[in-house]
Amino acid sequence: MYYVYVLRSIKDGKLFNGYSSNLRQRLKEHNKGLIGVTKYRRPFELIYYEAYRNQQDATLREKYFKTQWGRNYLKKVLKNYWKHMTT
């Protein structure tokens, strides 16, 4: 399985998305500072993920999340999460 995931930086609140075949290990790598692009924004919490059987499908979904349409989709799907964060 391949997982497309969205992480939220606890430090600055910004989101990061990616994909991996081992979601638990990848989250550990992000939080240990082993991933260069997120090294200075840790720690992270996993706020969303989707599972795919095919790597190409996961890659396409990850790219979609990086577009404005994808960000809007995540806002809608995570509506209750964001409500909780503002209260």
Contacts in CASP RR format, 6 or more apart in sequence:
PFRMAT RR
TARGET T0000
AUTHOR 0000-0000-0000
METHOD contacts of the structure
MODEL  1
MYYVYVLRSIKDGKLFNGYSSNLRQRLKEHNKGLIGVTKYRRPFELIYYE
AYRNQQDATLREKYFKTQWGRNYLKKVLKNYWKHMTT
1 21 0 8 1.000
1 51 0 8 1.000
1 52 0 8 1.000
1 53 0 8 1.000
2 19 0 8 1.000
2 20 0 8 1.000
2 21 0 8 1.000
2 51 0 8 1.000
2 52 0 8 1.000
2 53 0 8 1.000
2 54 0 8 1.000
2 55 0 8 1.000
2 57 0 8 1.000
2 58 0 8 1.000
3 19 0 8 1.000
3 20 0 8 1.000
3 21 0 8 1.000
3 23 0 8 1.000
3 26 0 8 1.000
3 49 0 8 1.000
3 50 0 8 1.000
3 51 0 8 1.000
3 52 0 8 1.000
3 58 0 8 1.000
4 17 0 8 1.000
4 18 0 8 1.000
4 19 0 8 1.000
4 49 0 8 1.000
4 50 0 8 1.000
4 52 0 8 1.000
4 58 0 8 1.000
4 61 0 8 1.000
4 62 0 8 1.000
4 65 0 8 1.000
5 17 0 8 1.000
5 18 0 8 1.000
5 19 0 8 1.000
5 20 0 8 1.000
5 23 0 8 1.000
5 26 0 8 1.000
5 27 0 8 1.000
5 46 0 8 1.000
5 48 0 8 1.000
5 49 0 8 1.000
5 50 0 8 1.000
6 15 0 8 1.000
6 16 0 8 1.000
6 17 0 8 1.000
6 18 0 8 1.000
6 46 0 8 1.000
6 47 0 8 1.000
6 48 0 8 1.000
6 49 0 8 1.000
6 65 0 8 1.000
6 74 0 8 1.000
7 15 0 8 1.000
7 16 0 8 1.000
7 17 0 8 1.000
7 27 0 8 1.000
7 30 0 8 1.000
7 38 0 8 1.000
7 44 0 8 1.000
7 45 0 8 1.000
7 46 0 8 1.000
7 47 0 8 1.000
8 14 0 8 1.000
8 15 0 8 1.000
8 44 0 8 1.000
8 45 0 8 1.000
8 47 0 8 1.000
9 15 0 8 1.000
9 16 0 8 1.000
9 38 0 8 1.000
9 41 0 8 1.000
9 42 0 8 1.000
9 43 0 8 1.000
9 44 0 8 1.000
10 42 0 8 1.000
10 43 0 8 1.000
10 44 0 8 1.000
10 45 0 8 1.000
11 41 0 8 1.000
11 42 0 8 1.000
11 43 0 8 1.000
12 41 0 8 1.000
14 41 0 8 1.000
15 47 0 8 1.000
15 74 0 8 1.000
16 30 0 8 1.000
16 37 0 8 1.000
16 38 0 8 1.000
16 41 0 8 1.000
16 44 0 8 1.000
17 62 0 8 1.000
17 65 0 8 1.000
17 66 0 8 1.000
18 62 0 8 1.000
18 65 0 8 1.000
19 55 0 8 1.000
19 58 0 8 1.000
19 59 0 8 1.000
19 61 0 8 1.000
19 62 0 8 1.000
20 26 0 8 1.000
21 55 0 8 1.000
23 46 0 8 1.000
23 49 0 8 1.000
27 44 0 8 1.000
27 46 0 8 1.000
29 35 0 8 1.000
30 38 0 8 1.000
30 42 0 8 1.000
30 44 0 8 1.000
31 42 0 8 1.000
31 43 0 8 1.000
31 44 0 8 1.000
32 42 0 8 1.000
33 39 0 8 1.000
33 42 0 8 1.000
38 44 0 8 1.000
47 78 0 8 1.000
47 81 0 8 1.000
48 74 0 8 1.000
48 77 0 8 1.000
48 78 0 8 1.000
50 58 0 8 1.000
50 61 0 8 1.000
52 58 0 8 1.000
52 61 0 8 1.000
64 70 0 8 1.000
64 73 0 8 1.000
65 71 0 8 1.000
65 73 0 8 1.000
65 74 0 8 1.000
75 82 0 8 1.000
END
